[in-house]
């Protein structure tokens, strides 16, 4: 609608154009003139709620629509877009200052912002059967509005794609925090992206971020300069340098530096800057006044940092002086030399027509220079030597590298950044499914990205595909967490026991209320069947609950503060625990969570001089290193390590009771519980009957999708564990063992399904092995059990004790006196008689020999986190 020469852009909700509830609009400036030419809806909470509600209502029908029908709608949208390409190009020119010829140049990736927004964000979303609420940049409002009309005309059902306009701080924030929004895809600046990532982490939303870049153009001495120069100029100044993939740093080999610089400056000076509607224009204005002033500020800063302006600068381009465009946001393409690689102009994203050029001398130096910023989006490498170019490309810490070109790519390939340049990938078949959510550290009550910007891929063990990213914390992150814990200690230790207990009880209540959420997250995180993860009579089935009850709770109950480094394979539930602790009112800094690998994050935490005590659950090798480090630092160390637990069955056993429990003790949670029994010693007189019944019961176990209620066994936790277990099954054959059931083949229930790439292993029963074989001696930590006969009590005690481990055992006999006698002779920390995994939580649990140091559970856990003090006073 045209009013006083303005037209207004309203929200597009449920297929209708609707004014914002507040009636408020934002002025939209034409960057070529600096004058208002339209107004854009400034949406608030009510508008976002209405849009999300429309998307939610449209979801069931749209997700049930066949892929073929969804594809037809998308193709109609593409056809209508193509038919109106000129209209979109001219609107984009006025909206953002893009030269109209550029906006229509089909060989330029991402030149039309709204087309790119549709192709890389909206299209894959709706193609996947999802519905969307979009908040485009207020600087692409006109073309976004045109897109709404195209989608409507193409027959996209009402509510499938909704558009709310407004500022990021108001409209965007409400949308990101909305509880019904399950995934967020964002393109923009690092600071905003970091806030969105933090909000997404709190809500366990999938987050894909395409953020800033400080991209390098690397030119070696054997370059073909006539080819390189025009492409390099284009890579710096296309769309005024306002493309995240533009190269703003040029590193040129010293032997060709002078020639390159001369040719580059000469080519830059040919660029026409002016009215974006003219066909001869290469560069229009930058997008808005704040960006204009920011870029000019960086040019002035370059002079202060010792830089030389080779061409361009802060003066307006001569072509706009004395015209109606003089008030527009035009900046000359600017080339700067003489800057230090560590200068702000060389380190910070400018996002404008400013490029810095530096010489280099050798390959290692230029790789270090190119990698020497917090960003990692893209780079270009120029060399006639393909081997060198490829070698350099592989060493660059970026998500995308072009060799002897720029911005030419197969649209089926993924695109995205590393470090501070983003999370996840867009493009091709990946873009519809590879929307990660990231898990950040929890330090002093806040979700904080790792200082390095580095994350670890987290794989769904059911599919073998990445589904989230976990902070990979370093020294600075650990230092920050320890500092937060140290600062919180005086006040928390002075808090009364009653108050500390109240907080712990609130945490327990919140956990119980969200039991299903935790169970399903644990299922996806580690492959635990969701029904198992919720089975309250199973000790330690939910790893994060066990981690809290046995480690964190006694620590904070004792008045201590904590820095926790959970396994990278329990990262999602650990992140959920942070939210529960925060909601329960645990004071900031009392419990902090840093994520990462054991070799990096864990090592730093263990060695930290302010860490007084270490409690660890894991493998023997890692535990030994932790114990050694703790000894050096005179730290308290509690270790719950591996086991090779024995299930001993005497001839007077009640087999109908023993068999199902014994099977459960071997294969619960895929055998990935340290207390699982992996060795079965059966009295020879009942061996054959036991074996027959045990194998028959094992064959009944359902292996498959952990989200199905009928599933008993899901996948093992990760690929390395999967390969390790299969290796032990093959080793068993070499050691003379017989596979009674199971083996290395994938379970038939996952074959031909999306789970075929998951880490599923059949429950495997092996006989015929020597008690001294590796399979009988080494911890496998998977669904593999070996069964051997024995003849008398002394023999079986020797067999059970005949490994380096001593965690637990089970003894089955109707004779209580014998069972008790054997239990006392077993060198283990825990023994069950005629049962397994049933215990009083006040009793201690832990191992002897290589299975650990110390005890957890009840008052024994509290003892670890407290010290006794003797005070003697003379009367």
C-alpha positions, 0 to 999 in steps of 0.5 A: 500500500502506498502512503505519502510515497511510502509503502509498508511491509507487513507480516505474512502469517497464515497466508495473510498480510497482517499489520503488527499488533503494536501498529509500529513500523521501522523506517527503511532507508534507501542506501543510495540516497540515505532517504526513507522509502518504505516502512517495515513492521516492527513485530513483538511477542504477540506477532511472533506467537501468532506466526508460531501458532500458524506454523504449528497448526500447519505442520501435521498436514504439511509433514504428511504431504508426500515429498513429490507434492512438496517438490512440486510446490518448490519448483513452482516457486522457483519458476515464478522467481525466475519469471520475476528475476528483474523485479527481484533484482531491482528491489534488491538494488533499492533495498540493499544497494546491490548493483542490479546487474550483480543481483541478476548475475546467476553465476555469482553465488549468494548475490541475491540475498533473499534468493540465497535465504530461500534456497539455503534456509526456507526451501530445505526446511519446507522440503523436509516437511517442516514449517517455518517462521522467518525473521529476515533482515530488516534490510531485505524486507522488500524482497522478503515481502515479494517472496511471500507473494510468490509462495502464496501464488505457487500454492504453498499452503497457508501457515507453512512459511510465515514471515515476521519483520522487525529488529533482531533485538526485539523480534528475533529474540522473541522468536529464538526463545520461543518454546515451540521453535525447535531449530534455528538457522541464522546468518549474520554477525558473530556477536548475535550468533553467539547469543542465538547459540546460547539461547538455543543451548538453553532450549536444546534447539538445533542451531545452524550458524553462518557467521563472519569471516576474515577470509584469506586470498593466498597467492604463490610465486608461480601464479598465473597473474592475468587470471588471478588479478581480476578474480582476486579483485572481484573476491574483495569488492563484489557487492561492496565486500558485503558477502561473508565469503569475500576475501579481505586479506591478501597474502602474496609471495614476496617474489611477485608482491610488487607486481601483484600489488601494482596490477591489483590497484590498477584493476581496482581503480577501474571499478565503477562506484555509483547508482546501483541501477546503472548497468556499468556500476560494479559497486553500489552503496553499503547497506546502511549508515551504521555499517558505512560509519563503521567501515570509514572508522576502520579505514582511519584505524588502518592509518593509525596502525601504520597502514598505507592507503594504496587507493580508495579511502574515506572520501566519497567516490567522485561519481556521486558528488554533486548528485542526488546520491551524495547522501548515500552510503558510498565508499571507494574500494580501498586497498591497504598495505603495510599493516601487521598481521596482528593489527585490528584491521587484519584481525576483525571483520569489516564487511565492506570494500576494504582489503589489506595486502601483505607479503609472505616468504614460505608455505608454513608462514602463510598457513600460519598467517591465514589461520591466525584469526578467530574466523574460519569461513573460507579462503582461496589459494593460487598456484600452478602446482596442484599438489601444493595448492591441495596441501595448503588447502588441507591445512587451512582451518576453514570450511571452504577453500577455492583453488585458482578460483573463487565462488564457483561451486557445485550447489550440492556441496555443503558450505559453512565455517569453523571456529568463530565463523559458524556451526553446521553446514548449508547446501545440497542434501546436507542442508535439510538435515545437518542443522546442529545444536551446539552445547556450550560450557556452563560457567558461573551460571551462564552458557559460554562458548569455548574461547577457541570457538572449537567444537567436537562433532557428536554422533547419534550412535543409532545412525552414525551421523552428526547431530550436535556439536560439543564445546572443545574446551581448553586451558582458558575455559577450564581456568574460567570455570575453576575461578568461578568455583573458587569464588563461589566456595566461601559463600556456598560452604557457609550456607547451612546444610538445610539450605543446601539440602533444599536445593538438592531436593529441588534439583531432584524434583525437577529431574523427576518431572523431566524424566522422559526428556532426559531418557529420550536425550540419553537414548539419542546421546548414547543409544540407551533404549528409552525404556531402560533409561527410565527404568528406576530399578536399574542402577546407573542406567541413566549415566547423567543421573548417576553422575549427579547422584554419585559425584556432583550431589555429595560434592555440593551437599558437603559445601564444596564447589565443582567443575565437571568434565562429563564424557563427550558422549553424555553431553546433551544430558549434561547440558540439560542438567545445567538448566535443571540446576539453574532453575532449582536455584543452585547459586552461580559458580557452585557447579560448572560444566566444561565440555571437551575431550579427556586428552585436552579438557580433562588433562587441564582440569586434572592438573589445575593447581586449584583443583583439590580433589578428582572423582573419575569414572572411566577406563583403567589407562586414563584412570592411572594417568589421573591418579599419577597426576593427582599424586603429583599435586597431592590431590584426593583421587577417587577412581571407578574404573573397568571390570571383568565381572564374574557370574558364578552359578553353582549346581544347586541354582534355581535356573528359572530365576537365574537365567533372565537375570544373568542375561540382563546382567550381560547385555543391559545397556548393550553391556556398557555398564561397568557392573555388567557380567562379562564372564559366566562360570557355570558348574559343569553338572548344569553347564549344558542346560544353563548354556541352552537356556541362556542362548535361547533367552539371549536370542529373544532380545530385541536389538534396534531403534532405542526409541521403541518400547520393545527394544532391549538393546540399542547401539553401542556408544560410538564408532571406536567402541563399535570397532573395538568390540567387533575386533574382540569377537574376531579375536575370540574365534582366533583364540579357539572360541565358538560363537553360540549366538550373535557375532560381527554381522549387523542385527537383521532388524536394522538392515535396510533401514536408516539405522543400518549405519548405526553402531549396532552389535548383536548380543554375543555368547562365546564358549570354548575359551581359555580363562587366560585368553585375552577375551576372558582377561580384558575389558570389552565393555560391550554385548559380549559374554564368555561362558566356561564350566568349573568343577569345584568351589576353589577352582571357581574362586581362582578363576573369578579372581584371575584378572587384574580387575576387581569391581563386582561379581554375582554368586548363584546358589541355594546354599546361603552359607556357601554363597556367603563363603565364596563372596567373602573370598572374591577380590571384588568391591561388590558381590550380589548373591542370587541377584544383580544390581539390587542394592541399598543406595546408602551402601558404598560401591567401588572396586579393588585392584585395577578397578578403582580407588575409593568408594561412592554412595551414601556417607562414603561419598561425603567422606571423600569431599570432606576432611577431618580436622582435630582441634586440641585446646588446653583447659 
